[in-house]
Amino acid sequence: MAGDIGDLSVFAKFPDGQVIIGVDEAGRGPLAGPVVAAACVLGVEVPPGLDDSKKLSAKRRAELEPLIHATCHWALGVAEVEEIDRINIFAATMLAMTRAVGALVARLGMEPAEVLIDGNLTPHGRHPDWRWQARAIVGGDGLEPCISAASILAKEHRDRLMRAAAQTHPHYGWERNMGYGTAEHLEALRRHGATPLHRRSFAPVAQLEMFAG
């Protein structure tokens, strides 16, 4: 999934004509649902008020998302629950980031000068398809606007996925907890069992299934 407003001349570039891509993810910790990564290149006109998505209200994130869509190039990468359980959440996060950057680079038709990633690790050497110069920045989603924009896109997209999933699986409160292990969610797991969207590699779900068996 990617966004495109066409003319690359509106995007801020390094002197050599290349761009910086910011990357962040949403959904490493929940017991259910995919992990989503977003990659973003800012335009010359940066939406005001970008910050770590966790520090913004839901209302403010909802206001910023369409502004980012309209003024930036962006792409999303998703690793599904089956992939999380098969390769573990860390590897799945690296996969989602690689997918997001790969999709954005394909859309741009150009290689970035650098990819800035929130956190302390990058997919370099951790996913075979990662080929870009990358730098991890702890707290980068609050420091680098391109990462802030990516964090908002990733969270808003994942939250929509979980709200939609809550309509199919209404017992777990996903429209409120987004799949995280709240008391409400854990109690629903005990009462109703795991769904296909639960991460069976995560201890609370695995333990529940072990005791149920």
Secondary structure, 3 states (H helix, E strand, C coil): CEECCCCHHHECCCCCCCCEEEEEEECCCCCECCEEEEEEECECCCCCCCCCHHHCCHHHHHHHHHHHHHHCEEEEEEECHHHHHHHCHHHHHHHHHHHHHHHHHHHHCCCCCEEEEECCCCCCCCCCCCCCCEEEECCHHHHCHHHHHHHHHHHHHHHHHHHHHHHHCHHHCHHHHCCCCCHHHHHHHHHHCCCCCECCCCHHHHHHHHHHC
